[in-house]
Amino acid sequence: MIAQQAISGAHQERTTSRMEDRIDSSLTIALAICVAGYLAIMLGHVARVDLGFSIEQIRGAAMLTALMLAMLAALGFLRRERDQTDKSQ
């Protein structure tokens, strides 16, 4: 009886830990997106008002930067996928 309670308690603890990890991950991602958006707005404002760049110049630089970041993220994802398939073989 005591062993069943201990196993049940350990299972519940692991389940709670997984749920908390998911919530923490979701909150971290949401916070990172909000901070990135705020930073983009502030950089755009500084580039336009203080440095005198045109909207087209800012847009072009933002598109190139977004493209490079997307490529880096894709390469990281593909590398992780390749490593997982190599380990399974």
N, C-alpha and C positions, 0 to 999 in steps of 0.2 A: 504494500500500500504506500509506504513512504517512498519507495523507489519510483512508483508511478507519478507521485506528486513532484518529485525532483525532476523527472524527465519532462513532465508537462510544464513545469516552471521554466526549465531551460529552453524548451521549444517556444514558449510564449515570449521569453526574453529575446531570442533570435528574431522572431517575427517583428517584435516591437522595434528592434534595432534596425532591421531592414526598412521598415516604414519610416523611421526617423531619418535614415540615410536618404531615402527618396525625397522626403520633404526638404531636407537640407540641400540636396542637389537642385531641386526645383527653385528654391529661394535664391540660391547662389546664382543660377542662370538668369533668373528674373532681375536680380540686382545688377548683374554684369550688363545686361541689355539696357537697363535704365541708365547706368553710368556711361555706357558707350554712346547712347543717344544724347545725353546731356553734354558730353565732351564734344561730340560732333557739332552740336548747335553752337557751343562756345567757340570752337575753332573756326567755324564758318563766320561767325560774327567778327572775331578778331581779324581774320583774313580780309573780310570785306571792308569793315569800318576803319580799322587801325592801319592795315598794310596796303589797302587800296587795290586789292585784286578784284577783277571783274567776276560776275556770277558764272560766266562760262569757264573761266580759268579754275575757279573753285570746283565747279561741277566735274571738269575733266580730271583734276587731281583726285577728287573723291572717287570717281569711277575707276581710275587706275589702281588706287589703293585698295578699293573693295575687291577688284579682280585679283590682285596679288594675294590678299588675305584669303579669298575663297580658294585659290589654287593651293596655298599652303595647307589649308584645312583639308582639302580633298586628298592631297598627297599624304598627310598624316593618317587619314582614314584608310586609304588604300594600303599604306605600309602596315598598319595594324592588321588589316584583313589578311595580307600576305603572310605576316608572321604567324597568325593563328592557323592558317592552312598548312604552313610548313611544320608547325608543332604537331598537328594531327596526323601527319603522314609518317 
